[in-house]
Amino acid sequence: MATSWHRKGRLASHPAWTMLLLVPLVAADAAASDEPTSPRCSGAHGLWSPVPDECLGVIDTDRPHQTDTPHVVAAGHVQIESAVAALQLGGDIDDRRGPRSAHLVLFDDEYRFGVASHVDVEMLFKHADYVPALKAFAPPGPLSVRAKWNFVEGGGAVPALTFVPWVFLPVAPAPAESLRAGPLLFLAWELPLHLELEVNAGVLFSERPKPAEALVLASALTYSIGANLGVFVDAYATGWDVALGTGALWAFARDMQIDVGTYVGLSGQEPAATPFVGFSVRR
């Protein structure tokens, strides 16, 4: 909803997770819209003609899911989504002889800029990685840059569809980080019973030592309890690096959200567990 532990940077190839791409057989009818109906809210917007403040709905974030949303930030607005603190425990699942020291990750952030109607650009960066056992910081990064183009808004049985070209730029030298890039497709369905299903799929190409190609498969299911409070479960795989995630998110104001939860590694280069707390804000 991670390379950075943050699952915004995790890209996947794992045949067992193809079941996560199953489209629901039953979808909700389009609900009555709660969006503002002012004429100022419609039409094209951009950096020099932002979406008016009164037209904004409740903040909609990529985090804390490992699986990302197809929805974009409103044109002319900025959104910062931060994993304020996360504690990686247990070392890599498949590297039993490797280091088992905990890592305290601070400010693993995503910066999102609404540049035009249906389009935003995003930068993701892990700012700090402290290893208490060594009393030292590990290298930051990676830095990744991507764009989202929401070409189908979706509704009912029709999913929201967003095309996402994504580039990962190494900050630390190989083999810690590698240059990676590829196209992805983000999807989302509004389901009955206050549920939302999100799916990411695509392919990633990489320099060594990462696999030359990797298929992306991921999915998240979120249940809206009410009062802008939700809970989620999701799964994300990167090659044989597979992790589950669960947690809660609460938009306590229209433009601010907090979240808590944990990711649990199942295989590959995933920590055994990563509890986290996050905060997001939109301006």
N, C-alpha and C positions, 0 to 999 in steps of 0.2 A: 504497500500500500506503500537489492535491497534497494571487491566493490563495497560500497557503503552498506551498513546493516539495513538502512532505510529501504523498504521494499519498492520505493519508487524507482529504484535502480535495478531491481531484480528482473531478469528476463529469462525465459524458460524453455526447456525442451524435455518433456517427460510424457511418454505415451499414456501412462496411467491416469493422467489428469484430463484426458479428452472428454471424460464424462462431465467435467465442469462446464463444458460449452453447450450442454443441452438447453435448447430454448424451451421455456415453459409452454405447456400445451394450452393452458388457460391464462389469459391476461385480463387485466381490469379494463372496463370501459373507461373512456376518457372522463376524468372527474371534472366537475365544474371548476373553472380556473379562479384562483385567489389572487392572480396578478393584477396590478393596477391597470386601468383601462384608459388612462389619459392618452390623448393623441401624441404627446411628447415621448411616450414610452415606445412607440412603434417607429418603423423606418430604420435607416442605416445610422450607425453611430461609430465614432472613432476617437482617437486621442484628442482631437480638437473639437469634438462634439460628443462629450461623454453621455452615457445613459444617465438621465436625471436621478438624483438621490432617491426621490419618492417612488421611482420605478423599480428599485431593487427589492428582491425577496430576501429570505433568510440565507445567510452564508452557506455555500455548498462547497465542500472541500474534497481533495484527494485523500488526505489522511483522515483517520488513522489506518484505513484499509491498506493492505499491500496492493490490492487491485485498485486501479485508478478510475475516476469518473470520466465519462465523456463530456460532461458539462464544462463550459468555459467561464472565465471571469468576464463580467460585463465590461463593454468597451469604455475606456477612459478610467478604469479603476485598477487598483493594485491589491493583491492578496498575499499575505505571508503566512505560511503554514510551517510550524516548527515542532520537531520532536525535541522538546526542551531538554529532556534527559531520558536516557535509556541505558539499561545495564545488561550487557551481554554476558551470559553465564555458561560455563561448561566447555568452551572451546568448540572446534568444528566436530560435528557428529561423526564423520568418517575418518578423522585424523586422530586416532587414539593415542599416538605417540607425540602429537603436536602439543603446543602450549595450551594450558587449561586456565590461564589467568583471566580473571574478569576484565572487561573493558567498560568504562563509563563514557558513553557517547553523549556529547553536549551540542545542542543546536544543529541538528541535522535538518536543514531548512529547505523549503521550496518557495521560490519567489515567482509569483504569477502576475503577468501584465496583460490586461485586456486591451488589445491594439485596434480591434475593429469588431463589428458585429459577427458573432460566431467564431472569432479567432482570438486566441491568446498565445503568448510566448512565455516559456517557463525556464528557470534556472534552478538546479538542485545541487546542494553542496553540504557535505559533512564538515563542520567547522572544527570540532575538537574530539579527540579520542584518547582518553587518559587511561593508563594501565597502572592501577594502584600497586601491584606487586613490584613493578619496576620503578615506581615513583617518577614516571616519565610519560610524555605524550607520544602516541604513534602518529605517523603522517596523516594529515587531513585528506579529504577527498574520498571518492572522485568528484569531479565537476561534470555535470551533464546539462545539456541544453536541448530543449524540444519545443515544438509548436503543436497546438491543437486546432484543427479545423472541424467544427461541428457542422457537417453537411446535411444531416437529418436530425431534426429536433425530437422526433419520436412522439408516441402517444398510443395508448391502448396496447394492441399486440405488436405495433411497430416500434422497434427499439430506437433509442437515440444512437447515432453513429458518428464517430469522430476519428479522423485520420491523424496519426501522430508520427511524424519523422523525429527520430531521437538520436543524439550523439553523446557518447561518454568520453570525456577528455581526461587522460591520466594526469594526476598531480604527483603521486609517488612513482618512482621508477618501477619497471617490471621486475619480478613477477607480481608485485603487489597490486598493480593496476594496469589495464590494457586499453588501447583505443578500440572503441566499439561503436557501432551504429546500425540502425535498421528502421524499417517502417512497422508501425503497429496500428491496430484498429481497436478502439474502445467502444463498448456497447453497454446499454442499460435499458432495463424494462421496469416499468411500474407495475407491480403485481397486486392481486387482491390481498386482503388481510394486512394492509399496511406494510407490505414487503417491497423491497427493491433488489433486483438482481443486476450485478455488474460483471462484465466479462472483458478481459484483455486478451488479444491474440495477435500474433505477428511473427517476425523473424529478426534475428540480430546477427550481424557479422562482426568478427573480432580478430584482432591480432593475437599472436601467441603470447602467453601460454593458454589463453582461453580457447574454447572450441571455435573452429572457423565459422560454423553456423549454429544457431540455436533457435528452436521454435518456442514462441511465447504462448503459454496457456495459464490463465488465472481466472478466479471467480470469487465474488463476494456476495453475501446475502445479508441485507440490513433490515431490521424490524424497527419501525417507528412506534415507540411507546406512547408518545404524546408530549406536548409542551416542548417540541424541538429536541427531545431526548430519544436516542436510538442505541441499539446494540447490534453487533455484527459478528459473523464468522466468515473466514475466507481462507483460500489456499493459493500459494504462489510457488512456482517451480522454476529453477534456472539450471538447465541440464538435469543433473541428478541432485541438485540442491533444492530441497523441497521443505517448505515451512507452512504451518497453519497459523492463523491469527484469530484473536477474539478480543473484544473490548467494548467500550461504550463511548459515545460522543454526545455532547450537550451544547447546543447553541443557546447560551444564556442571555445573549443579546442578538439583535439582528445581524450585526457585523462581527461577532466574536464567538469563538467556540473553544471548549476544552475537551480533552479526550484522555482516556487511560486504557490500558490493556496489556497484552503480551503476545509475542510470537513464539512458537515452539518449533524447533528444527526437527525434521524427520530423517533427513539424509543429506549427504554431501557436505559442502562447506557452509553449514548453517550452525550458529550457536545452539546449544541445548534449549535455552530459554532467553528471551529478551523482554522483560517488563519495561514499560515506557509510560511517559506522561507528555502530553502535547498541548499546544495552544495555537490558535489561528485567529487572524484579524484581517478585515478588509477595509480599505479606504477608498 
